[in-house]
Structures are given as C-alpha cells and as structure tokens.
Amino acid sequence: MPDKLENAIDRRSFLNRSASMLAGTALGVTAASYGRIVGANDRISLGHIGIGGRGGELDWIVSRVKEKQNVEMTAVCDLWKVNRERAVHSNSTYYGRAPREFQYLEELLLLKDVDAVLISTPEHSHSPILKLTAEAGKDAYVEKPMGNVLEEVKAARDTVQKNNRIVQVGTQHRSELYPQAASQLIQTGATLARSRLCGTITDRAGGGAAR
C-alpha cells in the first residue's frame, strides 16, 4: 500500500509540474523490452493520443522534465501517419529510443505498462477519450477544454472519480500563485486601482498570439 501511494503521489507531482510549464522501429519495441531497462519499474511510462502541432509542444515539455520526474514517452497515437512519424522521430531524439506507435487509441490504452496518457486531440473528442482512458485505469493530462458537450464532460468526470484516477485539465494556470493571489485580494474587498490598459492573449489559427 505505501508503494502504491508513493507512486500515485509521484504521478500527481509529474502531471501538475509538467502541466504548469505550459511553458530501430517503433513496432519493434515491446512492453517486455521496456521492462528490462534499469529503473523501468520506477519510471513513469507515458502514452500520447493526438500528436499534431499542440501534441508536439507537449512532447517537448515532457522531455524537459524527463530526468527530474523520471518519465518517458513510450507510446504515441494518431490517425494521421505523418503525425505518428514526426512524434516517433522527436521522441527518439528526446529519449534515445523510439516509442511504440499506434493508429488507433484503443490499442494504446490496452498497454499495461503505460501509467498515464496525454490527450491533445481536437476539442470535441476530449471528454470521450478521457472517459476511455480512465476506464483503462490510466491517469491523464487532457488539453482544455475538457469537453464541448456537458453530458460527455460529466460522464468523463464520473468515470475518473469511479476509477480513482489522477487527471489534470489544461486550465492549470488558474492553480498558479498569481491568479490565486488576485482572487484572494478581490475576496478581501480591497479597493483596486483603475486599470488603464487591458490586453488579451489568444491562440489564432496558423499559430502566434494576438495582444
């Protein structure tokens, strides 16, 4: 029981820390071969579903904490072959060996050695895939929004709670210190200075940010 609790805490720490920074052939690598690597039993094994543009950014972020958090991207999944090939190449560079690649998410979720899954598919599919991930007994990081259909969001939430999984949704900035401090200040009823400048930052189609 202590080992299971410690592993859960380690996964929770990784998911929270990596999220807050948001700042050979693959088929020849088997679950058994991953298990033979020194420290593999302690390493957090990650799968990634939806590895397009945003997925590539997330893979890079994970690679930045690979040693500190003892994690590795061991499996990637995308319907589009181009994305799979790109993800295999980049993660091979990050970890020195290729992750397993899958076209269909059901195959990745069957992997017993994958502890947690990153989900960065199109928005409408976030909740259904999160539900499947929780049913498979895996923790998850899912990009925002959690879903577009309220009933699907609730179904995913209920499944996560039922299976006692750890999930981080990509609205992690609200958990950082500066929005918490702002919230606490407002709740005190303090008089705030009038703002002279307002700005917004948003992702636009084609990349870049508008201010």
Backbone as a chain_set.jsonl record, in Angstrom:
{"seq": "MPDKLENAIDRRSFLNRSASMLAGTALGVTAASYGRIVGANDRISLGHIGIGGRGGELDWIVSRVKEKQNVEMTAVCDLWKVNRERAVHSNSTYYGRAPREFQYLEELLLLKDVDAVLISTPEHSHSPILKLTAEAGKDAYVEKPMGNVLEEVKAARDTVQKNNRIVQVGTQHRSELYPQAASQLIQTGATLARSRLCGTITDRAGGGAAR", "coords": {"N": [[0.821, -1.219, 0.0], [1.936, 1.387, 0.849], [3.801, 1.697, -1.255], [2.117, 1.91, -3.485], [0.778, 4.246, -2.846], [2.888, 6.068, -2.844], [3.661, 5.928, -5.53], [1.372, 6.992, -6.717], [1.458, 9.592, -5.739], [3.802, 10.433, -6.953], [3.049, 10.389, -9.666], [1.026, 12.3, -9.611], [2.503, 14.557, -8.897], [4.158, 14.786, -11.141], [2.266, 15.244, -13.231], [1.141, 17.674, -12.429], [3.398, 19.402, -12.305], [4.542, 19.24, -14.855], [2.448, 20.152, -16.382], [2.193, 22.77, -15.509], [4.336, 24.013, -16.668], [3.528, 24.76, -19.122], [4.947, 25.905, -20.14], [16.165, 1.977, -34.83], [12.777, 0.524, -35.025], [9.541, 1.693, -34.221], [7.606, -0.277, -33.908], [9.089, -2.451, -33.256], [9.701, -2.322, -30.592], [8.821, -3.669, -27.603], [6.537, -4.15, -24.797], [7.817, -5.779, -22.987], [10.534, -5.32, -23.551], [10.807, -2.697, -22.712], [10.462, -3.058, -20.003], [12.827, -4.252, -19.236], [14.738, -2.344, -18.892], [17.034, -0.553, -16.866], [15.753, 0.756, -13.894], [13.233, 0.927, -14.907], [10.93, 0.057, -13.614], [10.41, 2.041, -11.804], [10.082, 4.242, -13.324], [7.881, 6.608, -14.832], [5.686, 5.74, -17.226], [4.571, 7.03, -20.224], [1.827, 7.578, -22.471], [0.687, 9.03, -25.532], [-2.007, 10.565, -27.005], [-3.103, 11.911, -29.933], [-1.167, 13.732, -31.617], [-0.474, 16.098, -32.997], [0.205, 19.484, -33.93], [-0.033, 20.877, -31.361], [0.348, 18.638, -29.808], [3.011, 18.006, -30.36], [4.293, 20.114, -29.057], [3.653, 19.54, -26.39], [4.987, 17.1, -26.076], [7.628, 17.984, -26.198], [7.699, 19.568, -23.876], [7.315, 17.622, -21.874], [9.67, 16.193, -22.234], [11.489, 17.93, -21.138], [11.339, 17.589, -18.439], [12.082, 15.035, -17.999], [14.211, 13.755, -16.623], [14.213, 14.815, -14.011], [11.636, 14.134, -13.154], [11.579, 11.494, -13.811], [10.389, 10.27, -16.176], [9.041, 8.934, -19.25], [8.17, 9.023, -22.682], [6.531, 6.504, -24.01], [4.762, 5.536, -25.863], [2.906, 6.495, -28.738], [0.078, 7.943, -30.426], [-1.894, 8.473, -33.263], [-4.252, 9.256, -35.804], [-3.276, 10.095, -38.23], [-0.645, 9.29, -40.298], [1.584, 10.884, -40.83], [1.799, 12.544, -38.555], [2.317, 10.587, -36.636], [4.793, 9.58, -37.461], [6.365, 11.87, -37.197], [6.206, 12.275, -34.425], [7.383, 9.947, -33.443], [9.984, 10.31, -34.379], [10.801, 12.725, -33.033], [10.528, 12.026, -30.311], [12.283, 9.916, -30.197], [14.636, 11.296, -30.397], [14.536, 12.723, -28.003], [14.629, 10.701, -26.019], [16.337, 8.705, -26.798], [15.483, 6.353, -27.902], [12.899, 4.782, -29.808], [9.41, 5.456, -29.375], [6.564, 3.262, -29.113], [4.227, 3.08, -31.792], [0.861, 3.855, -32.683], [-2.125, 3.64, -34.588], [-4.722, 3.663, -33.724], [-6.463, 4.616, -30.8], [-7.494, 2.76, -28.996], [-5.735, 0.628, -29.047], [-3.419, 1.651, -27.88], [-4.378, 2.173, -25.29], [-4.652, -0.346, -24.301], [-2.185, -1.11, -23.443], [-0.404, -2.387, -20.794], [1.778, -1.395, -19.464], [1.774, 1.335, -19.579], [1.418, 4.184, -17.69], [0.172, 6.707, -17.586], [-1.664, 9.041, -19.652], [-1.385, 11.468, -22.193], [-3.646, 13.712, -23.636], [-4.338, 15.281, -26.524], [-6.066, 15.785, -28.619], [-8.497, 16.898, -31.164], [-10.89, 19.297, -29.881], [-13.598, 18.385, -29.513], [-13.386, 15.732, -28.933], [-12.203, 15.344, -26.486], [-13.499, 14.731, -23.932], [-14.805, 12.129, -24.411], [-12.504, 10.544, -24.942], [-11.026, 10.889, -22.611], [-12.721, 9.602, -20.819], [-12.54, 6.937, -21.759], [-9.849, 6.527, -21.224], [-9.719, 6.675, -18.429], [-11.318, 4.481, -17.832], [-9.614, 2.536, -18.685], [-7.885, 2.492, -16.647], [-5.89, 4.404, -16.334], [-4.0, 7.352, -15.518], [-4.249, 10.872, -16.425], [-3.426, 13.691, -18.537], [-5.275, 16.197, -19.928], [-5.944, 18.284, -22.623], [-7.319, 21.628, -22.598], [-10.509, 22.658, -23.918], [-12.136, 20.641, -21.364], [-14.244, 19.418, -22.536], [-16.891, 19.649, -25.026], [-19.536, 19.049, -24.84], [-21.826, 18.981, -22.318], [-22.947, 16.706, -21.068], [-21.163, 14.702, -21.831], [-18.846, 15.594, -20.617], [-19.548, 15.367, -17.902], [-19.887, 12.595, -17.787], [-17.273, 11.722, -18.254], [-15.995, 12.861, -16.032], [-17.322, 11.464, -13.92], [-16.465, 8.867, -14.435], [-13.712, 9.092, -14.064], [-13.646, 9.667, -11.299], [-14.873, 7.35, -10.295], [-12.993, 5.415, -10.934], [-10.876, 6.291, -9.514], [-8.798, 7.952, -10.547], [-6.019, 10.107, -11.455], [-6.204, 13.283, -12.762], [-5.299, 15.988, -14.812], [-6.524, 18.9, -16.108], [-6.111, 21.097, -18.901], [-6.315, 23.759, -17.915], [-4.481, 24.754, -16.179], [-3.212, 27.081, -15.33], [-4.78, 28.557, -13.635], [-4.285, 27.494, -11.203], [-1.905, 28.458, -10.397], [0.3, 30.727, -8.585], [-0.114, 33.525, -9.027], [-2.836, 34.006, -10.065], [-4.223, 32.989, -7.887], [-3.459, 34.704, -5.848], [-4.564, 37.088, -6.809], [-7.287, 36.433, -6.712], [-7.645, 36.081, -3.949], [-7.131, 38.674, -3.083], [-9.245, 40.125, -4.222], [-11.387, 38.956, -2.88], [-11.052, 39.956, -0.346], [-12.206, 42.387, -0.446], [-10.783, 44.605, -1.068], [-9.949, 47.858, -2.305], [-9.341, 48.413, -5.64], [-6.956, 49.751, -7.935], [-7.83, 51.755, -10.777], [-7.83, 50.277, -13.95], [-5.688, 51.083, -16.621], [-4.875, 49.927, -18.889], [-5.741, 47.244, -20.879], [-5.403, 43.914, -21.962], [-5.39, 41.089, -24.191], [-4.569, 37.662, -24.741], [-4.485, 35.276, -27.181], [-4.769, 32.143, -28.869], [-4.354, 31.846, -32.313], [-5.636, 30.637, -35.419], [-3.219, 29.089, -37.346], [-1.131, 29.748, -35.802], [0.818, 31.691, -33.417], [0.261, 34.635, -31.346], [-2.226, 36.952, -30.333], [-2.341, 40.277, -29.202]], "CA": [[0.0, 0.0, 0.0], [2.772, 2.577, 0.79], [4.393, 1.836, -2.586], [1.084, 2.394, -4.395], [0.525, 5.648, -2.512], [4.031, 6.853, -3.302], [3.587, 6.011, -6.988], [0.296, 7.919, -7.061], [1.947, 10.942, -5.461], [4.784, 10.756, -7.984], [2.317, 10.7, -10.896], [0.337, 13.576, -9.405], [3.527, 15.604, -8.95], [4.583, 14.964, -12.54], [1.213, 15.85, -14.03], [0.985, 19.075, -12.061], [4.578, 20.185, -12.632], [4.728, 19.336, -16.304], [1.375, 20.98, -16.925], [2.414, 24.171, -15.175], [5.362, 24.559, -17.552], [2.84, 25.14, -20.369], [5.854, 26.809, -20.71], [15.278, 0.892, -34.659], [11.44, 0.922, -35.435], [8.666, 1.758, -33.065], [6.895, -1.538, -33.76], [9.999, -3.464, -32.747], [9.879, -2.15, -29.162], [7.698, -4.286, -26.916], [6.406, -3.834, -23.376], [8.842, -6.533, -22.275], [11.832, -4.676, -23.707], [10.796, -1.511, -21.852], [10.588, -3.509, -18.628], [14.176, -4.718, -18.939], [15.632, -1.209, -18.731], [17.319, -0.231, -15.479], [14.896, 1.8, -13.357], [11.96, 0.98, -15.629], [9.823, -0.15, -12.698], [10.153, 3.295, -11.105], [9.852, 5.287, -14.311], [6.505, 6.828, -15.242], [5.563, 5.474, -18.651], [3.506, 7.859, -20.773], [1.332, 7.447, -23.823], [0.186, 10.317, -26.009], [-3.037, 10.429, -28.021], [-3.298, 13.187, -30.604], [0.203, 14.268, -31.593], [-0.289, 17.1, -34.04], [1.0, 20.641, -33.549], [-0.015, 21.026, -29.905], [0.932, 17.428, -29.258], [4.461, 18.12, -30.443], [4.721, 21.015, -27.987], [3.554, 18.813, -25.129], [6.078, 16.128, -26.038], [8.85, 18.723, -25.862], [7.607, 19.959, -22.469], [7.56, 16.423, -21.073], [11.092, 15.842, -22.325], [12.253, 18.857, -20.306], [11.311, 17.133, -17.047], [12.223, 13.58, -18.039], [15.142, 13.27, -15.613], [13.757, 15.229, -12.683], [10.418, 13.4, -12.808], [11.768, 10.094, -14.2], [9.296, 9.908, -17.073], [9.409, 8.655, -20.641], [7.081, 8.824, -23.631], [6.782, 5.161, -24.526], [3.801, 5.173, -26.913], [2.222, 7.637, -29.348], [-1.062, 7.508, -31.23], [-2.557, 9.48, -34.082], [-4.817, 8.677, -37.018], [-2.51, 10.524, -39.386], [0.687, 8.691, -40.315], [2.599, 11.948, -40.784], [1.966, 12.928, -37.155], [2.957, 9.484, -35.915], [6.209, 9.532, -37.834], [7.017, 13.027, -36.604], [6.297, 12.053, -32.984], [8.392, 8.903, -33.221], [11.302, 10.912, -34.604], [11.144, 13.683, -31.983], [10.701, 11.339, -29.031], [13.532, 9.148, -30.295], [15.686, 12.259, -30.088], [14.457, 13.079, -26.586], [14.859, 9.592, -25.092], [17.344, 7.778, -27.29], [14.847, 5.174, -28.483], [11.596, 5.124, -30.384], [8.192, 4.984, -28.716], [5.682, 2.453, -29.943], [3.265, 3.94, -32.468], [-0.429, 3.241, -32.935], [-3.078, 4.458, -35.329], [-5.986, 3.717, -33.003], [-6.242, 4.815, -29.373], [-7.83, 1.551, -28.233], [-4.533, -0.205, -28.955], [-2.529, 2.245, -26.875], [-4.962, 2.038, -23.956], [-4.505, -1.736, -23.856], [-0.823, -1.319, -22.942], [-0.394, -2.487, -19.338], [2.926, -0.705, -18.877], [1.591, 2.789, -19.668], [0.823, 4.669, -16.449], [-0.649, 7.905, -17.785], [-1.844, 9.387, -21.055], [-1.636, 12.85, -22.585], [-4.694, 13.782, -24.645], [-4.34, 16.585, -27.194], [-6.841, 15.595, -29.847], [-9.447, 18.0, -31.331], [-11.653, 19.583, -28.668], [-14.834, 17.635, -29.346], [-13.1, 14.342, -28.537], [-11.502, 15.289, -25.198], [-14.245, 14.003, -22.895], [-14.928, 10.694, -24.683], [-11.212, 9.867, -24.82], [-10.693, 10.87, -21.183], [-13.529, 8.539, -20.218], [-11.923, 5.664, -22.126], [-8.558, 6.449, -20.541], [-9.993, 6.342, -17.026], [-11.806, 3.097, -17.813], [-8.443, 1.675, -18.87], [-7.099, 2.521, -15.407], [-4.709, 5.252, -16.509], [-4.103, 8.769, -15.193], [-4.261, 11.621, -17.68], [-3.428, 15.133, -18.744], [-6.119, 16.449, -21.09], [-5.937, 19.686, -23.014], [-8.575, 22.355, -22.458], [-11.467, 22.444, -22.835], [-12.346, 19.233, -21.032], [-15.199, 18.886, -23.497], [-17.834, 20.594, -25.617], [-20.889, 18.597, -24.53], [-21.869, 18.859, -20.865], [-23.207, 15.317, -20.659], [-19.919, 13.946, -22.019], [-17.921, 16.046, -19.573], [-19.97, 14.74, -16.644], [-19.616, 11.158, -17.878], [-15.828, 11.558, -18.076], [-15.724, 13.156, -14.62], [-17.808, 10.367, -13.08], [-15.61, 7.7, -14.667], [-12.433, 9.392, -13.397], [-13.846, 9.51, -9.864], [-15.171, 5.948, -10.017], [-11.769, 4.621, -11.055], [-9.873, 6.898, -8.649], [-7.673, 8.345, -11.387], [-5.479, 11.461, -11.326], [-6.373, 13.976, -14.047], [-5.029, 17.42, -14.899], [-7.082, 19.54, -17.294], [-5.176, 22.129, -19.327], [-6.545, 25.103, -17.385], [-3.646, 24.7, -14.989], [-2.713, 28.384, -14.888], [-5.593, 29.074, -12.541], [-3.75, 26.931, -9.966], [-0.627, 29.081, -10.088], [0.26, 31.659, -7.462], [-0.611, 34.877, -9.296], [-4.296, 34.113, -10.057], [-4.698, 32.736, -6.529], [-3.258, 35.943, -5.095], [-5.563, 38.045, -7.278], [-8.572, 36.007, -6.183], [-7.671, 36.369, -2.516], [-7.204, 40.123, -2.918], [-10.605, 40.547, -4.539], [-12.283, 38.467, -1.838], [-10.902, 40.781, 0.854], [-12.953, 43.618, -0.633], [-9.837, 45.703, -1.219], [-10.188, 48.78, -3.406], [-8.314, 48.227, -6.641], [-6.712, 50.896, -8.809], [-8.481, 51.652, -12.079], [-6.925, 49.802, -14.986], [-5.521, 51.982, -17.761], [-4.525, 49.134, -20.061], [-6.233, 45.873, -20.866], [-4.91, 43.155, -23.102], [-5.768, 39.686, -24.266], [-3.679, 36.787, -25.499], [-5.274, 34.142, -27.662], [-4.195, 31.368, -29.955], [-5.044, 32.044, -33.586], [-5.374, 29.614, -36.444], [-1.98, 29.398, -38.055], [-0.067, 29.991, -34.831], [1.05, 33.057, -32.975], [-0.632, 35.154, -30.319], [-2.679, 38.322, -30.578], [-2.427, 41.052, -27.971]], "C": [[0.852, 1.266, 0.0], [3.375, 2.8, -0.574], [3.375, 2.396, -3.561], [0.802, 3.866, -4.14], [1.652, 6.519, -3.019], [4.022, 7.015, -4.808], [2.512, 7.006, -7.426], [0.735, 9.351, -6.848], [2.939, 11.37, -6.525], [4.088, 11.137, -9.282], [1.609, 12.039, -10.779], [1.321, 14.724, -9.517], [3.964, 15.858, -10.374], [3.524, 15.689, -13.354], [1.067, 17.334, -13.724], [2.169, 19.917, -12.508], [4.765, 20.333, -14.134], [3.659, 20.212, -16.923], [1.641, 22.449, -16.672], [3.527, 24.781, -16.003], [4.777, 25.044, -18.863], [2.575, 26.616, -20.412], [6.623, 26.184, -21.233], [13.937, 1.274, -35.182], [10.581, 0.913, -34.197], [7.991, 0.417, -32.832], [7.778, -2.625, -33.186], [10.221, -3.372, -31.259], [8.647, -2.679, -28.456], [7.651, -3.849, -25.469], [7.483, -4.553, -22.58], [10.198, -5.851, -22.365], [11.921, -3.411, -22.869], [11.021, -1.928, -20.403], [11.982, -3.956, -18.251], [15.151, -3.575, -18.677], [15.797, -0.884, -17.259], [16.439, 0.931, -15.025], [13.527, 1.858, -14.001], [10.766, 0.829, -14.699], [9.45, 1.119, -11.949], [9.779, 4.416, -12.066], [8.368, 5.383, -14.651], [6.437, 6.714, -16.754], [4.34, 6.21, -19.195], [3.112, 7.451, -22.179], [0.749, 8.788, -24.242], [-0.788, 10.084, -27.163], [-3.317, 11.8, -28.633], [-2.009, 13.98, -30.625], [0.471, 15.174, -32.787], [0.563, 18.253, -33.539], [1.111, 20.832, -32.047], [0.601, 19.81, -29.251], [2.442, 17.458, -29.28], [5.02, 19.031, -29.369], [4.709, 20.307, -26.637], [4.669, 17.782, -24.993], [7.384, 16.804, -25.648], [8.85, 19.116, -24.39], [7.899, 18.774, -21.559], [9.043, 16.067, -21.08], [11.953, 16.727, -21.444], [12.285, 18.433, -18.838], [11.573, 15.629, -16.94], [13.139, 13.044, -16.944], [14.656, 13.603, -14.211], [12.557, 14.427, -12.231], [10.481, 11.923, -13.188], [10.602, 9.59, -15.051], [9.83, 9.638, -18.478], [8.15, 8.476, -21.479], [7.341, 7.494, -24.34], [5.819, 4.736, -25.629], [3.113, 6.429, -27.424], [1.131, 7.122, -30.279], [-1.653, 8.681, -31.993], [-3.096, 8.793, -35.331], [-3.956, 8.956, -38.239], [-1.071, 10.022, -39.292], [1.785, 9.737, -40.201], [2.866, 12.377, -39.344], [2.671, 11.839, -36.363], [4.451, 9.45, -36.207], [6.982, 10.688, -37.214], [7.223, 12.814, -35.101], [7.328, 10.986, -32.643], [9.79, 9.487, -33.36], [11.696, 11.838, -33.447], [11.374, 12.991, -30.649], [11.917, 10.42, -29.034], [14.717, 10.046, -29.964], [15.711, 12.583, -28.602], [14.942, 11.961, -25.671], [15.875, 8.557, -25.575], [16.787, 6.483, -27.829], [13.423, 5.523, -28.868], [10.446, 4.637, -29.511], [7.426, 4.062, -29.659], [4.637, 3.375, -30.58], [1.999, 3.165, -32.811], [-1.319, 4.204, -33.712], [-4.363, 4.664, -34.533], [-5.751, 3.734, -31.498], [-6.549, 3.579, -28.535], [-6.618, 0.652, -28.053], [-3.578, 0.342, -27.903], [-3.075, 2.01, -25.468], [-4.894, 0.609, -23.426], [-3.134, -2.017, -23.253], [-0.801, -1.289, -21.414], [0.724, -1.66, -18.707], [2.811, 0.814, -18.968], [0.819, 3.261, -18.436], [-0.165, 5.812, -16.669], [-0.642, 8.28, -19.258], [-2.043, 10.892, -21.207], [-2.65, 12.842, -23.718], [-4.701, 15.184, -25.249], [-4.944, 16.448, -28.589], [-7.726, 16.825, -30.068], [-10.425, 18.089, -30.157], [-12.859, 18.677, -28.453], [-14.608, 16.219, -28.826], [-12.459, 14.236, -27.156], [-12.229, 14.44, -24.16], [-14.392, 12.514, -23.193], [-13.604, 9.944, -24.508], [-10.762, 9.823, -23.361], [-11.465, 9.773, -20.471], [-12.926, 7.168, -20.52], [-10.598, 5.458, -21.389], [-8.742, 6.064, -19.079], [-10.494, 4.907, -16.896], [-10.664, 2.109, -17.977], [-7.524, 1.699, -17.656], [-5.866, 3.388, -15.48], [-5.013, 6.695, -16.087], [-3.964, 9.561, -16.489], [-3.992, 13.106, -17.498], [-4.242, 15.35, -20.008], [-6.136, 17.938, -21.376], [-7.308, 20.319, -22.786], [-9.205, 22.551, -23.844], [-11.624, 20.954, -22.549], [-13.355, 18.592, -21.979], [-16.122, 19.976, -24.012], [-19.288, 20.256, -25.306], [-20.953, 18.282, -23.036], [-22.075, 17.422, -20.405], [-21.952, 14.455, -20.79], [-18.885, 14.323, -20.968], [-18.265, 15.385, -18.241], [-19.68, 13.24, -16.64], [-18.131, 10.879, -17.666], [-15.447, 11.798, -16.621], [-16.122, 11.997, -13.715], [-16.925, 9.134, -13.223], [-14.254, 7.88, -14.002], [-12.563, 9.161, -11.896], [-14.087, 8.05, -9.485], [-13.917, 5.097, -10.02], [-10.601, 5.215, -10.273], [-8.609, 7.281, -9.416], [-7.254, 9.79, -11.098], [-5.555, 12.124, -12.692], [-6.062, 15.456, -13.89], [-5.619, 17.932, -16.201], [-6.227, 20.758, -17.616], [-5.525, 23.552, -18.968], [-5.689, 25.31, -16.144], [-3.185, 26.059, -14.487], [-3.539, 28.966, -13.741], [-5.119, 28.528, -11.19], [-2.419, 27.558, -9.571], [-0.81, 30.21, -9.072], [-0.38, 32.997, -7.803], [-2.125, 34.966, -9.407], [-4.882, 33.84, -8.674], [-4.584, 33.994, -5.688], [-4.289, 36.986, -5.498], [-6.946, 37.716, -6.728], [-8.702, 36.342, -4.709], [-7.808, 37.865, -2.256], [-8.614, 40.628, -3.167], [-11.578, 40.135, -3.437], [-12.172, 39.26, -0.546], [-11.718, 42.068, 0.754], [-12.062, 44.828, -0.804], [-10.203, 46.564, -2.422], [-9.03, 48.687, -4.389], [-8.178, 49.475, -7.502], [-7.393, 50.668, -10.153], [-7.459, 51.247, -13.134], [-6.88, 50.792, -16.147], [-5.213, 51.216, -19.047], [-5.047, 47.726, -19.892], [-5.711, 45.16, -22.106], [-5.388, 41.726, -23.052], [-4.723, 38.936, -25.077], [-4.488, 35.568, -25.911], [-4.527, 33.422, -28.771], [-5.018, 31.599, -31.217], [-4.737, 30.891, -34.53], [-4.128, 30.011, -37.223], [-0.841, 29.743, -37.127], [0.045, 31.441, -34.454], [0.032, 33.478, -31.95], [-1.006, 36.572, -30.657], [-2.799, 39.031, -29.242], [-3.208, 42.328, -28.229]], "O": [[0.55, 2.174, -0.774], [3.469, 3.939, -1.031], [3.707, 3.255, -4.378], [0.611, 4.644, -5.074], [1.408, 7.594, -3.568], [4.33, 8.09, -5.323], [2.704, 7.764, -8.376], [0.435, 10.229, -7.658], [2.934, 12.522, -6.958], [4.485, 12.102, -9.935], [1.588, 12.823, -11.728], [1.031, 15.742, -10.145], [4.127, 17.008, -10.781], [3.832, 16.634, -14.081], [0.893, 18.152, -14.627], [1.987, 21.017, -13.03], [5.103, 21.409, -14.626], [3.925, 20.936, -17.882], [1.349, 23.288, -17.524], [3.643, 26.006, -16.028], [5.479, 25.685, -19.645], [1.752, 27.527, -20.512], [7.554, 26.724, -21.829], [13.879, 2.339, -35.795], [10.868, 0.202, -33.234], [7.817, 0.006, -31.684], [7.272, -3.625, -32.677], [10.867, -4.25, -30.688], [7.541, -2.189, -28.686], [8.6, -3.251, -24.962], [8.006, -4.009, -21.608], [10.936, -5.802, -21.381], [12.994, -3.08, -22.365], [11.7, -1.224, -19.655], [12.301, -4.034, -17.065], [16.287, -3.823, -18.275], [14.836, -0.928, -16.491], [16.382, 1.967, -15.687], [12.733, 2.742, -13.681], [9.706, 1.402, -14.952], [8.311, 1.269, -11.507], [9.218, 5.429, -11.65], [7.679, 4.367, -14.748], [7.055, 7.497, -17.475], [3.226, 6.041, -18.7], [3.95, 7.033, -22.977], [0.36, 9.592, -23.394], [-0.432, 9.477, -28.173], [-3.717, 12.732, -27.935], [-1.778, 14.812, -29.748], [1.478, 15.047, -33.484], [1.531, 18.04, -32.809], [2.214, 20.938, -31.511], [1.301, 19.931, -28.245], [3.092, 16.998, -28.341], [6.092, 18.768, -28.824], [5.635, 20.454, -25.84], [5.232, 17.614, -23.911], [8.158, 16.261, -24.859], [9.878, 19.011, -23.722], [8.643, 18.901, -20.587], [9.601, 15.685, -20.051], [13.042, 16.319, -21.04], [13.154, 18.866, -18.082], [11.311, 15.025, -15.9], [12.869, 11.98, -16.388], [14.689, 12.752, -13.322], [12.456, 14.07, -11.057], [9.539, 11.176, -12.92], [9.924, 8.624, -14.7], [10.928, 10.063, -18.835], [7.183, 7.854, -21.039], [8.252, 7.379, -25.161], [6.021, 3.701, -26.264], [2.775, 7.321, -26.646], [1.232, 6.033, -30.843], [-1.882, 9.751, -31.43], [-2.48, 7.865, -35.855], [-3.908, 8.154, -39.171], [-0.369, 10.301, -38.32], [2.802, 9.504, -39.549], [4.019, 12.555, -38.951], [3.521, 12.127, -35.52], [5.269, 9.308, -35.298], [8.113, 10.515, -36.761], [8.284, 13.134, -34.566], [8.061, 11.116, -31.663], [10.676, 9.194, -32.557], [12.812, 11.741, -32.935], [12.314, 13.329, -29.929], [12.514, 10.175, -27.986], [15.68, 9.614, -29.331], [16.782, 12.704, -28.008], [15.593, 12.227, -24.66], [16.229, 7.638, -24.836], [17.556, 5.589, -28.184], [12.823, 6.445, -28.316], [10.5, 3.534, -28.968], [7.633, 4.095, -30.872], [4.214, 4.349, -29.958], [2.047, 1.99, -33.176], [-1.271, 5.418, -33.516], [-5.014, 5.702, -34.646], [-4.942, 2.964, -30.98], [-5.94, 3.369, -27.486], [-6.484, -0.013, -27.026], [-2.996, -0.417, -27.128], [-2.316, 1.683, -24.556], [-5.061, 0.384, -22.227], [-2.94, -3.053, -22.617], [-1.143, -0.273, -20.81], [0.626, -1.27, -17.543], [3.69, 1.517, -18.469], [-0.292, 2.799, -18.173], [-1.208, 5.876, -16.02], [0.252, 7.896, -20.013], [-2.782, 11.51, -20.44], [-2.528, 12.055, -24.657], [-5.031, 16.158, -24.571], [-4.4, 16.931, -29.582], [-7.711, 17.727, -29.231], [-10.744, 17.083, -29.524], [-13.115, 18.245, -27.329], [-15.538, 15.581, -28.333], [-12.196, 13.125, -26.697], [-11.639, 13.532, -23.575], [-14.128, 11.696, -22.311], [-13.589, 8.831, -23.983], [-10.181, 8.831, -22.921], [-10.916, 9.086, -19.609], [-12.815, 6.331, -19.625], [-10.273, 4.343, -20.982], [-8.009, 5.226, -18.553], [-10.133, 4.202, -15.954], [-10.726, 0.985, -17.478], [-6.504, 1.011, -17.632], [-4.893, 3.144, -14.767], [-6.124, 7.192, -16.272], [-3.608, 9.005, -17.528], [-4.287, 13.692, -16.456], [-3.946, 14.76, -21.047], [-6.322, 18.752, -20.472], [-8.328, 19.63, -22.782], [-8.485, 22.602, -24.841], [-11.29, 20.112, -23.382], [-13.33, 17.381, -22.202], [-16.132, 21.092, -23.493], [-20.173, 21.092, -25.49], [-20.223, 17.42, -22.547], [-21.439, 16.978, -19.449], [-21.706, 13.581, -19.959], [-18.139, 13.471, -20.486], [-17.38, 14.9, -17.535], [-19.278, 12.681, -15.619], [-17.765, 9.92, -16.985], [-14.673, 11.036, -16.042], [-15.352, 11.593, -12.844], [-16.666, 8.436, -12.243], [-13.704, 6.932, -13.44], [-11.697, 8.535, -11.285], [-13.569, 7.571, -8.476], [-13.781, 4.173, -9.219], [-9.477, 4.717, -10.349], [-7.494, 6.974, -8.991], [-8.032, 10.584, -10.57], [-5.032, 11.593, -13.672], [-6.514, 16.096, -12.941], [-5.259, 17.457, -17.278], [-5.676, 21.386, -16.712], [-5.079, 24.479, -19.644], [-6.11, 25.954, -15.183], [-2.801, 26.18, -13.324], [-3.039, 29.78, -12.965], [-5.512, 29.046, -10.145], [-1.864, 27.226, -8.524], [-1.933, 30.594, -8.747], [-1.106, 33.56, -6.984], [-2.692, 35.927, -8.887], [-5.923, 34.395, -8.323], [-5.484, 34.32, -4.913], [-4.831, 37.69, -4.646], [-7.689, 38.612, -6.326], [-9.743, 36.828, -4.266], [-8.508, 38.282, -1.333], [-9.123, 41.46, -2.417], [-12.491, 40.889, -3.102], [-13.095, 39.243, 0.268], [-11.903, 42.764, 1.753], [-12.529, 45.962, -0.699], [-10.702, 46.064, -3.43], [-7.872, 48.863, -4.01], [-9.16, 50.169, -7.766], [-7.52, 49.533, -10.612], [-6.363, 51.804, -13.202], [-7.917, 51.279, -16.597], [-5.278, 51.769, -20.145], [-4.814, 47.09, -18.864], [-5.598, 45.76, -23.174], [-5.747, 41.215, -21.992], [-4.083, 39.49, -25.97], [-5.103, 34.909, -25.072], [-3.753, 34.026, -29.513], [-6.247, 31.551, -31.178], [-3.688, 30.256, -34.431], [-4.012, 31.141, -37.697], [0.278, 30.001, -37.571], [-0.551, 32.314, -35.085], [-0.946, 32.772, -31.704], [-0.197, 37.319, -31.208], [-3.296, 38.465, -28.268], [-3.399, 43.131, -27.315]]}, "num_chains": 1, "name": "protein.A"}
